[in-house]
Every structure is written in C-alpha cells, then in structure tokens.
Amino acid sequence: MRFLALFILIGATFSAKAQSYRPKAGETVLKVDIEGRGSYYISLFVKEAPKTTAHILKLVKAKFYDGLRYHKVEKSPRPFLVQVGDPLSKKGNLEADNMGSGGSGTKIPFEDSGYSNMVGMVGLAAPPTNRDAGDSQFYVLLDSARFLNGNYTIFGKVIQGMEIVKKIERGDRVTAITLLVP
C-alpha cells in the first residue's frame, strides 16, 4: 500500500512539473490555458518581431483573449493549424460568414522575423491579400507550411504543450493567456 501511495505521489509531482514552465532570464513566454484541455506555452520572438509581440503583449495584458474560442481548426486532409483571436468568437456563431474577420482594430505591418512556417510556429493571421493588416488573430501550425512564408509574421514558437495544441477543436475556449515572468 505504501508503495502505491508513493507511486501516486511521484506521478502527481511529475505531472505537475510537466504542466508548468519557468522562463529563463530574457525569455518572454505566454501561457495559454484552454478550457478542458490544459495549457501550452509560447516563447515570443521579441527582438525579431518587435511590433507584433508588443501588440500581442498589450492585448494579453488587457485580457483581450480571455473567453475567445478557436474559430479556425484545420486538421483535414492533413494537420495544418489552429487559430484564435477574433472577438466575434466569444459569443458569436462560429459558422457565421463574418467569423474570422474581427480584431482589436489595430493593424500591424508584416515583420520578417527570419523564421519559417514550421510545426509549432506561431504567426499573426492577416487577410491573404494584405500581409500588413494583421491584428489580434494568431495561428499555431500543426505541420510545416512553407507556402505561408513571406505572407505572415512569425512571432513565436510553442515550447511546451504541443500535445495540447494538437487536441484543440473548433469552439474550444481560451480561459486565459498570461505573461510568465522569470
């Protein structure tokens, strides 16, 4: 019985450590909590995409993302991406024609961060015809998508919790996005 209790305690400790991330000095990390799924962590490319990351951090501090739903999830025919950041998704119909068109009202010009659209990269969504009109919506890539290179600012990378990102379904809700301090 003691062995079983010790095994459960060790397992719980390991599980708790797997769910948290401590940023290193100089690292800017966001924790994204998804209702009923868990958390994932994004390391921001502050030096490479300063305007984009400053805008995203401003929205995070204002709790803009809290309660928004993932309105775009593309997993078929192959895994592609999950996307969040449209304020219309908070209470609106995810099937509505205007879903995916909302934002905070601030347009952020394209920044070439030097990163490629690979698995786990986080990019600023923008209309396909205007890469200088990104705002609050961002995507996380589930697979490589080099054809997106040069069209969307890559401003971060998932550094922990990609298994959570892969489980996200359309309609899943962000409970909170928080800035972790080293």
Residue, then its C-alpha position, 0 to 999 in steps of 0.5 A: m500500500r505504501f508503495l502505491a501511495l508513493f507511486i501516486l505521489i511521484g506521478a502527481t509531482f511529475s505531472a505537475k512539473a510537466q504542466s508548468y514552465r519557468p522562463k529563463a532570464g530574457e525569455t518572454v513566454l505566454k501561457v495559454d490555458i484552454e478550457g478542458r484541455g490544459s495549457y501550452y506555452i509560447s516563447l515570443f520572438v521579441k527582438e525579431a518581431p518587435k511590433t507584433t509581440a508588443h501588440i500581442l503583449k498589450l492585448v494579453k495584458a488587457k485580457f483581450y483573449d480571455g473567453l475567445r474560442y478557436h474559430k479556425v481548426e484545420k486538421s483535414p486532409r492533413p494537420f495544418l493549424v489552429q487559430v484564435g483571436d477574433p472577438l466575434s468568437k466569444k459569443g458569436n456563431l462560429e459558422a457565421d460568414n463574418m467569423g474570422s474577420g474581427g480584431s482589436g482594430t489595430k493593424i500591424p505591418f508584416e515583420d520578417s522575423g527570419y523564421s519559417n512556417m514550421v510545426g509549432m510556429v506561431g504567426l499573426a493571421a492577416p487577410p491573404t491579400n494584405r500581409d500588413a493588416g494583421d491584428s489580434q488573430f494568431y495561428v499555431l501550425l500543426d505541420s510545416a507550411r512553407f507556402l505561408n512564408g513571406n505572407y505572415t509574421i512569425f512571432g513565436k514558437v510553442i515550447q511546451g504543450m504541443e500535445i495540447v495544441k494538437k487536441i484543440e477543436r473548433g469552439d474550444r475556449v481560451t480561459a486565459i493567456t498570461l505573461l510568465v515572468p522569470 
